[in-house]
Amino acid sequence: MGLLLRMKIALINSGRFGDYQAPLSLGYLASYTEKYSDKKHSIKIIDENAGEDVEKEILKDKPEVVGITATSAQIVRANNIATFVKKIYPEAIVIIGGVHVSSIPEQTLEEFHNFDIGVIGEGEATFLELINLLGENKLDELKKVKGIIFRDKKKFFVTRPRPLIENLDSIPFPARHLMKMKEYYLKPRDVIRGVIKRTVQIMMSRGCPYRCIFCASQIIHKCRYRIHSSKYIISEIEHLLDEYNVEGLYFVDDIFTINKKVVEEVCNAMIEKGMNEKIVWEAQLKANLISKNDVGLLNLMKKAGCIQANFGFESGNDRVLGMLKKNTVTVKQNADAIELCKSVGLRVLGNFIIGSPTETVGEINDTKKFIANHDMDVVHVHLAAPFPGTELWDICKRKGLLKNVSWEDLWLGRLDKGTGKPITCSDTIKYEELLRIYREIKFSNALRKNKALMLKKAIHDPRKVVKWFPILFYPVLKQRLKSLFVSEKRKES
């Protein structure tokens, strides 16, 4: 590659199957490198999700370094991109990062030969160090870089773990100026479910101290919770208002209210600066961290512009819930959290998982009853998915449930798009029966609660009427078809 004072770097967001979330991880890599590298490299984010043609952009820019981020569902597409890069520019260095390679680093490089280096864990400091070495053509010093995997004489070499960045404020705002913000991510959408606005994602903290068996967050952040200062968060919100005229924020923190002091500071500042009159926002909460003592905090959040609380309720059965979330929360706490949020005027979004190992039909029926009996504004139901590196993955592997695994099957939206059969975690319910129950909950209980919401969306975008028609009127159509069938049977007799 030769000695380079200034390199061309392409950071690629491989296809996310219609995701509306901007690739913040790449934005942080870019801004961190821009700020701390001694050399002013040319950095470009190529965002396939936003409609950019990756191959075309690579041919045009001829990057010396290509960094790709990928979840398990994206890893095959990421490999296809790496294969294209190596075919066109054999000397280019391809770096793979993200949760998949962090979960199973050796398996990733063994399965996909066109990745030169894998970044394991949090990426900013590691990527910067790699770029500095590559810019000086010091590939022989890769073993000094913490938090990577690479091939060394046809063997894999994993370096020592990279410590997490303690001072999150040292990381600049994500480089949104390198993303298709106005062209794609700022288009009015229901990123906050039920609210069509110019909404962007923002991250106040990293990590979660809990160890839910299905969650991959702990792979990157090692269950370590770190948070930005309130000053940093308010500055970023001001930047988003001034630069992009945003109308909504979605805080993507695993749990928004772990550090209640910072939450209070942020909310008070938003009110003092009048931000609450310009934007609305949504945050993810955990039921065991919300009690009657927090009514004041919830009221403050609402006054600051929060309109919706997003919960992972997961199950209406205490045994299953305890298994999934390590006995950190109960069904009663979930129910109480709904009542508390509704009492202060917050909308509630509930996420649920069915089809976990050992879960029975009766226990799924408890979840159906919970959905039917509690006042949630939006309900999302998912089949349990075993992501590499999670405890659920290990359980499913021991039970022999991961035979003939296709990584793309771990895209949670495949089932609803009709593009594939997902991996099943259930060892107690046959797949066909589980699929029937899933559709029954999704179409009958969960989405019927949102008729007005969906009609509002359809009015905003008439093209979506076709998509939502079967969901909105499924119960009526089902009953009508059943009546017709019975009538025909009577005629025959």
N, C-alpha and C positions, 0 to 999 in steps of 0.2 A: 504493500500500500504506500510505502514511502513516508517521509517526514511531512506532516501536515500541520500547518499553523492554524488553518481554519477548515473544518470539515462540514460536509453536507450531511445532516442527520434527518432521517424520516422517522417519525413516530406514528405508528399505524394502529388505528382502532378497527380490528377485523369485524366483519358483519355481525351485528347484534340482533338480527331478526326483528327490526322495527323498533328498537329501543329509542325512547325520547330523551334519555339521560345523556348529557354531554360527557365525554370521556375525561372526567376530572383527574384520574390517575395520570394520564398523559399530560394534562395541563400542568400538574404539579412537577412532573419530570422536566418539562420544558422550562418552566419559570425558575426552578431551582438551578438548572444548568445555565440558563441565561444570566442569573444573578451571580453565581459563585465560580463559574469557569473563567480561567485567566484568558482564554481564547474566545473570541466572539464567533462561535460557530453559527452556521446557517441551520436553523431548526424549523421543520415543517411538520404539522400534524395532518395526516391524511386520514380522513374519517369516512370509512366505508358506510357506516350507518347513516351518515348525512348525505349519501348519494354520490360520494366522490369515487372515481374510478382509480383504484389503487395501482393497477398495472400501468395505466396510462401516466399517472403522476410519477411513478418510479422511472419509467422510460424517459420522461421529460427532465427530471431533476438529477438523475444518476447519483443517488446518495452513497456515501462511503460507509455509513452506519445506518442500519435499519432496526428500529426497536418496535416490537409488536406486543401488545397486551392481549391476553386471552383467558377467558374462563374455560371450563371443561367443554362446554357446548361450542365454543369458538375455536378450539385448538386445531381441529382439522382444517378449517379455513385459514388459520394462521400458518399452518404448515404449507398449504398451497401457495400462499404469498411468499414464504421463505424459499420454496422451490423455484418460483418464478425469478426471485431476486438472484439466486445462485446461478441460474441458467444464463441470465443476462449479464450479471456482474459477479463473476466467481470470487473476486477479491473482497467484495463487500462483507462486512461483519454483521451477522443477523443475531440480535439479542431478543430472547423471549422472556417476558415477565408476566406477572399476574398470578391469580390464585391456583391455576392448574399446575404450573411448573413448580410453584412453591409447595404444593401438596405432595407431588410425586416427581421430584427433580430427575432422578436417574431414569425412571421409566419414560419420562417425557423425551429426554434426549436420545434414549435408546430407540424409542418408537419413531421419532421424527428426526432424521439425520441432518436436515438443513438448518437447524438451529445451532449456532456456534457456541453461544453462551446463554445460560439461564440465570435470571436474577431471582433469588429466593427471599421472599419477605418484602418488607418496605423498601421501595425502590430509589428514592431521591438521591441519597448519599452514595449508594452503590453505583447508580448510573453515572453520576458525576465523576466518580473515581475511574470508572471504566472509560469514559470519554477522554479523560486526561491521559490515560495510558495509551489508548488507541491513537490519539492525536500525536503522540510522540513515538508511535510505532514500537511500544514496549510490551508486545504480546507475551514475551518470556517472563513478565512480572505479574501475570494474572493471579498466581497463587497468593499474592499479597493482598488481593482485593477480598474483603469479607463479604459473605452473603451471595456467592455465585457458584455455579456448576459449569464445567467445561470439559472437553476431551483433552486428555494429555497422553500421547502415545497410545491411542486407541482405547484408553481406559478413562473412566470418569473421575474427575477430581472435584470434590466438594470442599469449599473453603470454610473457615470458621464463620459462625453466625454473625450477622451485622446487628449491632445494638440498635434499638429503636431510637428515633429522634425524640429527645426529651422536651425540647423547647419548640413546640409546633409553630410559634410565632416567627421562628427563623425561616420557615418555608413561605415564600411569596404566594400571593393569590395565584390560583391556576391561570395559565396563559390562555384565557378565553379569546384573546385577540388572534390566536392561531386556529380557532375553531370556526365552523360555519354557524355562528350564533344568529345573526340576523336572517340568514338564508334558510336556516332549519330550526335551530333550538329555541328561537324566540317566537316562532309561530304560535299563535294562541291555541292551546291544547288543554286537555283536562289532566295535566300532570298531578295536580291536586284533584282527586276524583270528584266530578260534579261541578267543577269550576273551570270555565274556559278562559284562560288568561295567558299572558306572556310570562311563563313561569320557568325559573331556572333552579338547579340543584345547588345547594351550599352545604359545606361540611364544617360543623363547629368543633367536633371532637373525633378522635380515632380510638377504635377498640371497644371491647365490652368485657366486663369481669365475669360474665356468666359463661357456662359451657354447654349450651343446648346441643343435643346430639346431632342435629341436622344442619347446624350453622357453620359456614366456612370462614366467618370473620376472624375466628381465633387463629387460623392458620397464618394470616399475615401479621396480626397484631398481638398474638401470644397472650390473649386475655388481659392485656395491659391497657388501661384507660388513660388517655391523655386529652387535654382540652386546650383550645386557644383561649387567649384572654378576651374579655368582653370588648376591649378596645379594638382588637384585631377584627373581630366579627362585625362590629359596627362599621369599621372602615371598609370592609368588603361589601357590606350591604350598601353603603353610600356609593361605592364604586359601581355596583350593579345598577343602582338607580340613575346615577349620572351618565354612565357610559351606554347602558342598554335600555334604560327606561322600563325596567321590569315591573310587572304587576303582581307577581306571586313568587314565593320561595318555598322550596321543599327541602327541609333539613334532613339529610340522608344519614345522620348519626344513628348508630344502632339503638341507642337509648338517649333521648334528648335531655332528660331531667336527672341524670346521675349527679351532676354538680349543680345543685339548685341555686347556689350563690351566683354563679356565672349566668345562669338562666335569668335570674332576677335582674342582674345588672344589664344584660342585653335587652330585656323587655322594657325596663325603665328608660334606657337610652333611646329605644325606638319610639316610645311615647313622647319623651322630651323633644326629640328631633322631628316629630310629626310623621315618622315613617309609617306608623300605623294607619294613617289616612291615605297612604299611597299604595300599600301592598297588603296582601293577605298571605298567610303561610300555614304550613302543615308540618307536624313533627311526629316522630315515632316514640311512643312511650311504652313502659312495662307496668303491668297492673299492680305488682307487689310494691312498686315504688310510688304509687298514688294512693293516698288515704284521705280520710276526712280532714286531717291536719293540712292537706295540700290544696284545699278549696281556694285559699287566698292566692296560691301560685297559679292555679288554673285560671282564676279570674284575671290575674295579671297578664297571663299569656293571651287570653282572649282580648283584653284591652289593647295589647300590643299588636294585634292583627291575626293571631292564630284562629283559624276557623275549624280545623279538623285535627283530631288525635288518631294516630295510626297504631293499632295494637296487633301483636302476634298472639291471639287467643289460643290458636292451634287445636284445642279439643274441648268438648263439653263433658269429658269424662276424666275424673281425677287420676285414675291409674295411668291412663295414656298420657295425660298432661304431665304427670310426674316423671314418666319415662322420658318424654321429649325434652323437658326443661329442667331435669335434675331436681325435681321437688322444690323449685324455687318460687312457685306460684300455684294457686289453687283456682278451681272453677269459681268459687265464691268471690275471690279477689278480682277475677275477670269481670264477673257480673257487677260487683261494686264499682269497678273502674268505669264501666259504661254509665252507670247511674250518676256518678260524680261528674263526669264530663258533660252529660246531658243536662245536669242541674245548673251548670254555669253557661249553657248555650253552645257548647262545642259539638260539632258533628263527630261521629265515631266511625272509623273504618276498622273492620275486623278481618284478620287473616286466619284461615283454618287449614289444617293438614289432615288428610285421611289416608288410610292404607299403610300405616306404620307396622313394623313387625309385631306380631302377637295381637294386634288390635282385632277385635271381633265386630261382627255386624251390629250386635247390640250396643257396643261402645260407640260405633259410628252414629247409631240412632240417638245417643245422648248428645252428640254434636249437632245433629239435625234439630233436636228439641231446643238446644241452647240458642241456635240461630233464630228459630221461630219465636222464642219467648223473650228475646231481648232486643231493645230498640237501637239497632245499628243502621247507619245511613248507607253504608257500602259494605258488602261482604265479598271476600275473595276466598275461594276454596281451591286447594291444590292437592294433587297426589303427592305423597311423600317421595322425595328424590334423594338418592344417596350420593352426595358429592365427595370426591376423593379427599382424603385427609380428615373427614369427619368421623365421629364415632358410629354414626348410622351406616356409613360406607363399610366400616369394619364388621359391623353386625351382619349386614347383608352378605358380605363376602364369606363370613363363617357359615352362614346358612345356605350358601351355594346359590344365591339369588342374582349373581352378577355374571352369569355366563353369556357369552356373545354380546358383550357391552359395546354399544356404539356411543361415542362421546356426544354426538349430536342429539342423542335421545335425552340428554340431561337439560336440553332447552325446555323449560317448563311450559312454553307456549305451543309446543308441537301438537299436543293432543287437541287443543281447541282449534288450531289451524287445520287439523286433519292431515298433517304431513308426517305422521309416524306414530309408533307405539312406544310410550315411555318405559323406562325401566320400572319395574314394580318392586316395592319393598315388602309386600304382604306375603306372609307364609301361612296365613289362616283363611284367606278369602281368594277364590279363583279370580283371575284377571277380568274375565268377562263380567262377573258379578260386581267386582269393585268398580269397573267402568260404568256399569249401569247405575250404581249408587252415586258415584261421582256426578254423573249427568243429572240424576234426579235432584240432588242437592243444588247443583249449580243453576239448573234451569227452573226448578220449582221454588225452592226456598230463598236462595241467596239473591238471584238477579230479579226475581219478581218484586223484591222489596224496593227496587230502584227504577220502577217504571217511569215515574215522573222525571227522575234524573236522566234516564236514557232518552226519553222523548225530547228533553231540553237539548241534549247533545245532537239528536237527529235534526232538530230544527236549525241548530247552528250549522250542521253539515248534512244536507239531505242525502248525500251519498251513503251515509251510515244507516239510513232507514232499512236498506236491504239487509245489512248485517244484523241489525237488532230485531227485525220483524219476528223471526222464529223465537227469539228469547222472550220478547214482550208478550207474545200471544200463544206461547207453547201450551200453557194449561188449557186455554180455550180450544185450540186446535186438537189437542189430545182428547178432550172430552167429546168434541164433535165427531172425530174419527171413530171413537169408541161407540158412540151412539149409532153412527151409520153402520158400523160392523154388526152391532146387535140387531139392527133393523133388517139387514140383509139375511142374517142367520134365521130370523123369524119368518121372512118371506119364503126361504128355502124349505123350512119345516111346514 
